[in-house]
Amino acid sequence: MNTVTITEQKNTVTVNETTNTVTITQGDATVVQVVTEGPQGPGFPLTLDDSAKVDNSVLYYQQSSGKVILDNNVTTLKLVNGGNF
């Protein structure tokens, strides 16, 4: 739904919701910006658990919980140092 409020009758404003265009006739030069929300893409079916995130956490998927996790189990330091995770 679009709303146009005119406080001084100086221009004629026509809003076409089908083509997302605004036409202004008469009056002074005017800049009008029309912004509409586009269609939403598909949702991301995974749950993110970042409740235990630490500095340099690496994102990983844990099948048993069905979650993508950020925590202290996998960090860049543990990967570089060949840690057991």
C-alpha positions as CSV (number, residue, x, y, z in Angstrom):
1,M,0.0,0.0,0.0
2,N,1.4,3.4,-1.0
3,T,0.5,6.6,0.8
4,V,0.9,10.1,-0.6
5,T,0.3,13.1,1.6
6,I,0.0,16.5,0.0
7,T,0.0,19.6,2.2
8,E,0.1,22.3,-0.5
9,Q,-1.8,21.7,-3.7
10,K,0.9,22.7,-6.2
11,N,1.5,19.5,-8.2
12,T,-0.5,16.6,-9.4
13,V,1.0,13.3,-8.2
14,T,-0.1,9.9,-9.7
15,V,1.2,6.7,-8.3
16,N,1.0,3.5,-10.4
17,E,1.5,0.5,-8.1
18,T,1.5,-1.9,-11.0
19,T,4.6,-0.4,-12.7
20,N,6.0,1.3,-9.6
21,T,6.1,4.7,-11.2
22,V,5.2,8.2,-10.0
23,T,4.2,11.0,-12.4
24,I,4.2,14.6,-11.3
25,T,2.6,17.3,-13.5
26,Q,2.7,21.1,-13.1
27,G,4.5,23.0,-10.4
28,D,8.1,23.1,-9.5
29,A,10.7,20.5,-10.4
30,T,10.5,17.8,-7.8
31,V,12.6,14.7,-6.9
32,V,10.5,11.6,-5.9
33,Q,12.0,8.3,-4.8
34,V,9.8,5.2,-4.9
35,V,11.0,2.3,-2.9
36,T,9.2,-1.0,-2.8
37,E,10.1,-4.2,-1.1
38,G,10.9,-7.0,-3.5
39,P,9.9,-10.6,-3.3
40,Q,11.6,-12.6,-0.6
41,G,13.8,-15.6,-1.4
42,P,13.6,-19.0,0.1
43,G,14.4,-19.3,3.8
44,F,17.6,-20.8,5.2
45,P,16.5,-24.2,6.6
46,L,19.3,-24.4,9.2
47,T,19.4,-23.0,12.8
48,L,22.4,-21.0,13.8
49,D,23.7,-21.4,17.4
50,D,26.2,-18.7,18.2
51,S,25.5,-18.6,21.9
52,A,29.0,-19.8,22.8
53,K,30.9,-17.9,20.0
54,V,34.5,-16.8,20.8
55,D,37.0,-14.8,18.9
56,N,38.0,-16.5,15.6
57,S,35.3,-19.2,15.8
58,V,34.9,-21.2,12.6
59,L,31.3,-22.0,11.4
60,Y,30.6,-25.8,11.3
61,Y,27.5,-28.0,10.9
62,Q,26.7,-30.5,13.7
63,Q,24.4,-33.2,12.2
64,S,23.3,-34.6,15.6
65,S,21.8,-31.3,16.6
66,G,20.9,-30.1,13.1
67,K,22.6,-26.8,13.8
68,V,25.3,-24.6,12.3
69,I,27.5,-23.7,15.3
70,L,30.0,-21.1,16.3
71,D,31.9,-22.0,19.5
72,N,35.3,-22.8,21.0
73,N,35.4,-26.3,19.5
74,V,36.6,-25.1,16.1
75,T,38.7,-21.9,15.9
76,T,41.3,-20.7,13.5
77,L,44.0,-21.3,16.1
78,K,43.0,-24.9,16.5
79,L,42.9,-25.5,12.8
80,V,46.4,-23.9,12.3
81,N,47.9,-25.8,15.2
82,G,46.4,-29.1,14.1
83,G,44.1,-29.4,17.2
84,N,41.9,-32.3,17.9
85,F,38.3,-31.2,17.4
